[in-house]
Amino acid sequence: MALSRAGGDGLSASWSGRGDEGADYNAKKKRKAAEIHQALISDPTDVAALRRMAISEEKSLREDSKDYQQVLLDVRRSLRRFPPGMPSEQREGLQEELIDIILYVLERNPQLHYYQGYHDIVVTFLLVVGERLATSLVEKLSTHHLRDFMDPTMDNTKHILNYLMPIIDQVNPELHDFMQSAEVGTIFALSWLITWFGHVLSDFRHVVRLYDFFLACHPLMPIYFAAVIVLYREQEVLDCECDMASVHHLLSQIPQDLPYETLISRAGDLFVQFPPSELAREVAQQQAERTAASTFKDFELASAQQRPDMVLRQRFRGFLQPEDRTKNILTKPRTNRFVKLAVMGLTVALGAAALAVVKSALEWAPKFQLQLFP
């Protein structure tokens, strides 16, 4: 389902049955416009009234939001997400815009629930494309790619995390078994997943590179990227004491010098080889709840048609030693992989409207460029 089509339907649905609210909003808007006009034509211009009206709606939104206090705390703690050396006045202004975007999206979509880490995603778009475009793009993502994280409970988020170990098992059973023996679980990857790695990476260039990748792909791609990070650190993990504390501590600390382009390529390979529709049978938690992934039926169908032959792969897997199997799956070149990912990802995830938004964003933000097609 393309974001352009889904975004429009989602916005329509969020406003259906709210005609009275819309009428009240329009009435307030007209009344405020008249008051602004009156203040402007006053002699002298009523600057105090203009200031009051400039913040009145924002104040009302903040007062009415049940999430305001938590959002405020999270935003105040987000200093490291802003470029080093940015003047404090400019940063504080952006933090106010960040609060406004979050509360605006939540107010327009009451089915969404704020979670700690959401602001890490929103601030990335704010820095790249500015408040207006960030608001539009974040709202679309919140009702699609991020939808599972914004449920009242973490059930769907846990369900997505449960894809991590089956992916690792497909590539490196030895590493999978070691992690299972250590009982490390998947909680170490929670912040990776729900912030699209924005909370754990210090270099803004790496963050926006990953966001470009995730925007153009299936909603579950971040969990595939999490898996390739673990697989890349195989030897470090196996050298650990086989206990939960040691392995969790190691994996919780992401190295900042990862070979991101290589890992992005490998994550794409694994998605094509082991699509979610195949891994679902191996996920321990078999629930019937609907996830964002289930809304991408076209994508799953395409993935299923591109799966390698199950029998041949299983036979081939049996002949390989674990280290050879890892090397084969992660490094074997596939001449049509980028074509598959580009066609499937852009057709399914972005859509024409979202591409137009990103194109506009590039014109708005010369300093923080989205590297959509490097």
C-alpha positions as CSV (number, residue, x, y, z in Angstrom):
1,M,0.0,0.0,0.0
2,A,1.6,3.3,-1.1
3,L,1.9,6.0,1.6
4,S,0.4,8.5,-0.7
5,R,-2.9,6.5,-1.0
6,A,-2.8,5.2,2.6
7,G,-2.0,8.6,4.0
8,G,-5.0,10.2,2.4
9,D,-7.3,7.4,3.5
10,G,-5.9,7.5,7.0
11,L,-6.4,11.3,7.3
12,S,-10.0,11.0,6.0
13,A,-10.7,8.2,8.4
14,S,-9.3,10.2,11.3
15,W,-11.6,13.0,10.6
16,S,-14.7,11.0,9.7
17,G,-17.5,11.5,12.2
18,R,-16.0,14.7,13.4
19,G,-18.0,17.2,11.5
20,D,-19.0,19.2,14.6
21,E,-15.4,19.5,15.6
22,G,-14.5,20.7,12.1
23,A,-17.2,23.3,12.2
24,D,-16.1,24.6,15.6
25,Y,-12.5,24.7,14.4
26,N,-13.4,26.7,11.3
27,A,-15.5,29.1,13.3
28,K,-12.6,29.6,15.7
29,K,-10.2,30.1,12.8
30,K,-12.4,32.7,11.2
31,R,-12.9,34.6,14.5
32,K,-9.1,34.5,15.2
33,A,-8.4,35.7,11.6
34,A,-10.7,38.7,12.2
35,E,-9.0,39.5,15.5
36,I,-5.6,39.4,13.8
37,H,-6.8,41.7,11.1
38,Q,-8.2,44.1,13.6
39,A,-4.9,44.1,15.5
40,L,-3.0,44.8,12.3
41,I,-5.1,47.8,11.2
42,S,-5.0,49.4,14.7
43,D,-3.0,52.6,15.0
44,P,-0.6,51.9,16.4
45,T,-0.5,48.2,15.6
46,D,-1.6,46.1,18.6
47,V,1.6,44.1,19.0
48,A,0.6,42.7,22.4
49,A,-2.6,41.3,20.9
50,L,-0.7,39.7,18.0
51,R,1.7,38.0,20.4
52,R,-1.2,36.7,22.5
53,M,-2.9,35.3,19.4
54,A,0.3,33.8,18.0
55,I,0.5,31.5,21.0
56,S,-3.1,31.1,22.0
57,E,-3.8,28.0,20.0
58,E,-0.5,26.4,20.9
59,K,-1.2,27.0,24.6
60,S,-4.7,25.5,24.3
61,L,-3.3,22.4,22.6
62,R,-0.6,21.9,25.3
63,E,-3.1,22.4,28.1
64,D,-5.5,19.9,26.6
65,S,-3.0,17.2,25.8
66,K,-2.6,14.3,28.3
67,D,0.9,13.7,26.8
68,Y,2.2,17.2,27.1
69,Q,4.2,16.8,30.3
70,Q,5.9,13.6,29.1
71,V,6.6,15.1,25.7
72,L,8.1,18.2,27.3
73,L,10.4,16.1,29.5
74,D,11.6,14.0,26.5
75,V,12.2,17.0,24.3
76,R,14.2,18.8,27.1
77,R,16.4,15.7,27.3
78,S,17.0,15.7,23.5
79,L,19.9,18.2,23.4
80,R,22.3,15.6,21.9
81,R,20.0,15.2,18.9
82,F,20.7,18.8,17.7
83,P,23.8,19.7,15.7
84,P,26.8,20.6,17.9
85,G,27.4,24.4,18.0
86,M,23.8,25.3,17.2
87,P,23.0,28.6,19.1
88,S,20.8,27.9,22.1
89,E,18.1,30.3,20.9
90,Q,17.8,28.4,17.6
91,R,17.8,25.0,19.4
92,E,15.2,26.1,21.9
93,G,13.0,27.3,19.0
94,L,13.3,24.0,17.3
95,Q,12.4,22.2,20.6
96,E,9.2,24.2,20.7
97,E,8.4,23.2,17.2
98,L,9.2,19.6,18.0
99,I,6.6,19.7,20.9
100,D,4.1,21.3,18.6
101,I,4.5,18.7,15.8
102,I,4.1,15.8,18.3
103,L,1.0,17.2,20.0
104,Y,-0.5,18.2,16.7
105,V,-0.2,14.7,15.2
106,L,-1.5,13.1,18.4
107,E,-4.5,15.5,18.5
108,R,-5.4,14.8,14.9
109,N,-5.1,11.0,15.4
110,P,-6.6,10.1,18.7
111,Q,-6.0,6.4,18.0
112,L,-2.2,7.0,18.3
113,H,-0.5,6.8,21.7
114,Y,2.7,8.6,22.4
115,Y,5.7,6.5,23.4
116,Q,9.1,7.6,24.7
117,G,11.4,7.6,21.7
118,Y,8.9,9.0,19.2
119,H,10.5,12.4,19.6
120,D,13.8,10.9,18.4
121,I,12.1,10.2,15.1
122,V,10.2,13.4,14.8
123,V,13.3,15.6,15.5
124,T,15.2,14.0,12.6
125,F,12.5,15.0,10.1
126,L,12.3,18.5,11.7
127,L,16.0,19.1,11.3
128,V,15.9,17.9,7.7
129,V,12.7,19.4,6.2
130,G,11.5,22.0,8.7
131,E,8.3,22.1,10.7
132,R,5.6,22.2,8.0
133,L,6.9,19.3,5.9
134,A,8.0,17.3,9.0
135,T,4.4,17.6,10.4
136,S,2.9,16.1,7.2
137,L,5.5,13.4,6.8
138,V,5.5,12.3,10.4
139,E,1.7,12.1,10.4
140,K,1.8,9.7,7.5
141,L,4.5,7.6,9.0
142,S,2.8,7.5,12.4
143,T,-0.3,5.9,10.8
144,H,1.8,3.4,8.8
145,H,5.4,2.5,9.4
146,L,5.3,3.6,13.1
147,R,1.7,2.5,13.8
148,D,2.5,-0.6,15.8
149,F,4.7,1.4,18.2
150,M,1.8,3.7,18.9
151,D,-0.7,1.2,20.3
152,P,-2.0,1.4,23.9
153,T,0.2,-1.6,24.8
154,M,3.6,-2.9,23.6
155,D,2.2,-6.1,22.3
156,N,2.7,-5.3,18.6
157,T,6.2,-3.9,19.3
158,K,7.1,-7.1,21.1
159,H,5.7,-9.1,18.2
160,I,8.1,-7.2,15.8
161,L,11.0,-7.8,18.1
162,N,10.3,-11.5,18.0
163,Y,11.4,-11.5,14.3
164,L,15.0,-10.8,15.3
165,M,16.0,-14.2,16.5
166,P,14.5,-16.2,13.6
167,I,16.4,-13.9,11.2
168,I,19.7,-14.6,13.1
169,D,18.9,-18.3,13.2
170,Q,18.5,-18.5,9.4
171,V,22.0,-17.0,8.9
172,N,24.0,-18.2,11.9
173,P,22.4,-21.0,14.1
174,E,25.5,-21.1,16.3
175,L,25.1,-17.4,17.2
176,H,21.4,-17.9,17.7
177,D,21.9,-20.8,20.0
178,F,24.5,-18.9,22.0
179,M,22.1,-16.0,22.5
180,Q,19.3,-18.3,23.4
181,S,21.5,-20.0,26.0
182,A,22.5,-16.6,27.4
183,E,18.7,-15.8,27.7
184,V,19.5,-12.3,26.4
185,G,16.2,-11.8,24.8
186,T,15.6,-8.9,22.4
187,I,15.1,-6.0,24.7
188,F,18.5,-4.6,23.8
189,A,17.1,-3.8,20.4
190,L,14.0,-2.0,21.6
191,S,15.4,1.5,21.4
192,W,16.9,0.7,18.0
193,L,13.6,-0.3,16.6
194,I,11.2,2.3,18.0
195,T,13.6,5.3,17.2
196,W,14.8,3.9,13.9
197,F,18.3,4.0,15.5
198,G,18.0,7.8,16.0
199,H,18.5,7.5,19.7
200,V,21.7,5.4,19.6
201,L,23.7,6.8,16.7
202,S,25.7,10.0,17.3
203,D,26.5,10.9,13.7
204,F,23.5,12.6,12.1
205,R,24.7,11.5,8.6
206,H,24.3,7.9,9.6
207,V,20.9,8.6,11.1
208,V,19.5,10.2,7.9
209,R,21.0,7.5,5.7
210,L,19.2,4.9,7.7
211,Y,16.0,6.9,7.6
212,D,16.2,7.1,3.8
213,F,16.6,3.3,3.7
214,F,13.7,2.6,6.1
215,L,11.4,5.1,4.3
216,A,11.9,3.3,1.0
217,C,11.3,-0.2,2.5
218,H,8.9,-2.4,4.3
219,P,8.0,-1.4,7.9
220,L,9.9,-4.4,9.2
221,M,13.2,-3.4,7.6
222,P,14.5,-1.9,10.9
223,I,14.4,-5.3,12.6
224,Y,16.3,-6.8,9.6
225,F,18.9,-4.1,10.1
226,A,19.1,-4.9,13.8
227,A,19.7,-8.5,12.9
228,V,22.6,-7.7,10.6
229,I,24.3,-5.6,13.3
230,V,24.2,-8.5,15.6
231,L,25.4,-10.8,12.9
232,Y,28.2,-8.4,12.1
233,R,29.3,-8.5,15.7
234,E,29.2,-12.3,15.9
235,Q,32.7,-12.8,17.2
236,E,32.3,-10.2,19.9
237,V,29.2,-11.9,21.1
238,L,30.6,-15.4,21.0
239,D,33.7,-14.2,23.0
240,C,31.4,-12.9,25.8
241,E,30.5,-14.9,28.9
242,C,27.3,-16.8,28.0
243,D,25.1,-14.9,30.4
244,M,22.4,-12.4,30.0
245,A,24.1,-9.4,31.6
246,S,27.3,-9.7,29.6
247,V,25.6,-10.2,26.2
248,H,23.0,-7.6,26.9
249,H,25.7,-5.0,27.9
250,L,27.7,-5.7,24.7
251,L,24.8,-5.5,22.3
252,S,23.3,-2.5,24.0
253,Q,26.3,-0.4,22.9
254,I,26.3,0.1,19.2
255,P,29.7,0.9,17.7
256,Q,29.7,4.2,15.9
257,D,32.0,3.1,13.2
258,L,29.8,0.4,11.6
259,P,30.1,-0.2,7.8
260,Y,26.6,1.2,7.3
261,E,26.5,0.8,3.5
262,T,27.5,-2.8,3.8
263,L,25.0,-3.5,6.5
264,I,22.2,-1.8,4.5
265,S,23.0,-4.0,1.6
266,R,23.0,-7.1,3.7
267,A,19.7,-6.2,5.4
268,G,18.2,-5.9,1.9
269,D,19.6,-9.3,1.0
270,L,18.1,-10.9,4.0
271,F,14.7,-9.4,3.5
272,V,14.6,-10.8,0.0
273,Q,15.8,-14.2,1.1
274,F,13.8,-14.5,4.3
275,P,10.7,-12.3,3.9
276,P,8.3,-11.7,6.9
277,S,5.7,-14.0,5.4
278,E,8.2,-16.9,5.7
279,L,9.6,-15.9,9.1
280,A,6.2,-15.5,10.7
281,R,5.9,-19.3,11.0
282,E,9.0,-19.4,13.1
283,V,8.2,-16.5,15.4
284,A,7.4,-17.7,18.8
285,Q,4.6,-15.3,19.5
286,Q,1.8,-16.4,17.2
287,Q,-0.8,-13.7,17.6
288,A,-3.7,-12.7,15.4
289,E,-3.4,-9.0,16.0
290,R,-3.1,-6.8,12.9
291,T,0.3,-5.2,12.5
292,A,1.5,-2.5,10.1
293,A,3.3,-5.3,8.1
294,S,-0.1,-6.9,7.4
295,T,-1.2,-3.8,5.5
296,F,1.5,-4.3,2.9
297,K,-0.1,-7.3,1.1
298,D,1.3,-6.3,-2.2
299,F,4.8,-6.3,-0.8
300,E,4.4,-9.6,0.9
301,L,3.1,-11.2,-2.3
302,A,6.0,-9.8,-4.2
303,S,8.4,-11.1,-1.5
304,A,6.8,-14.6,-1.6
305,Q,7.2,-14.8,-5.3
306,Q,10.9,-13.9,-5.0
307,R,11.8,-16.4,-2.3
308,P,14.5,-18.9,-3.3
309,D,13.5,-22.5,-3.5
310,M,13.0,-23.8,0.0
311,V,14.2,-27.3,-0.6
312,L,17.3,-26.3,-2.4
313,R,18.2,-23.7,0.2
314,Q,17.7,-26.2,3.1
315,R,19.9,-28.7,1.3
316,F,22.5,-26.1,0.6
317,R,22.4,-25.0,4.2
318,G,23.0,-28.5,5.4
319,F,26.3,-28.8,3.4
320,L,27.8,-25.6,4.9
321,Q,29.6,-25.0,8.1
322,P,28.0,-22.1,10.1
323,E,30.8,-19.6,9.3
324,D,30.6,-20.5,5.6
325,R,26.8,-20.2,5.6
326,T,27.0,-16.7,7.2
327,K,29.5,-15.6,4.7
328,N,27.5,-17.0,1.8
329,I,24.2,-15.4,2.7
330,L,25.6,-12.1,3.7
331,T,28.2,-11.5,1.0
332,K,27.1,-13.4,-2.1
333,P,26.4,-10.8,-4.8
334,R,23.0,-10.7,-6.4
335,T,22.8,-8.7,-9.6
336,N,19.1,-8.0,-9.3
337,R,18.8,-7.3,-5.6
338,F,18.9,-3.6,-5.8
339,V,16.4,-3.6,-8.6
340,K,14.0,-5.7,-6.4
341,L,14.4,-3.5,-3.4
342,A,14.1,-0.2,-5.3
343,V,11.0,-1.3,-7.2
344,M,9.3,-2.9,-4.2
345,G,10.3,-0.4,-1.6
346,L,9.5,2.8,-3.6
347,T,6.3,1.4,-5.0
348,V,5.0,0.1,-1.7
349,A,6.3,2.4,0.9
350,L,6.7,5.9,-0.4
351,G,4.3,6.5,-3.3
352,A,4.3,9.6,-5.5
353,A,3.1,12.0,-2.9
354,A,5.8,11.1,-0.3
355,L,8.4,11.3,-3.0
356,A,7.2,14.8,-3.8
357,V,7.4,15.7,-0.1
358,V,11.0,14.5,0.1
359,K,11.9,16.3,-3.1
360,S,10.6,19.5,-1.6
361,A,12.4,18.7,1.6
362,L,15.7,18.6,-0.3
363,E,15.1,22.1,-1.6
364,W,14.3,23.3,1.9
365,A,17.3,21.9,3.8
366,P,20.6,22.4,2.0
367,K,22.6,21.7,5.2
368,F,20.9,18.5,6.3
369,Q,20.4,16.6,3.1
370,L,18.4,13.4,2.9
371,Q,20.6,11.1,0.9
372,L,17.7,9.3,-0.8
373,F,19.6,7.9,-3.7
374,P,23.4,8.1,-3.0
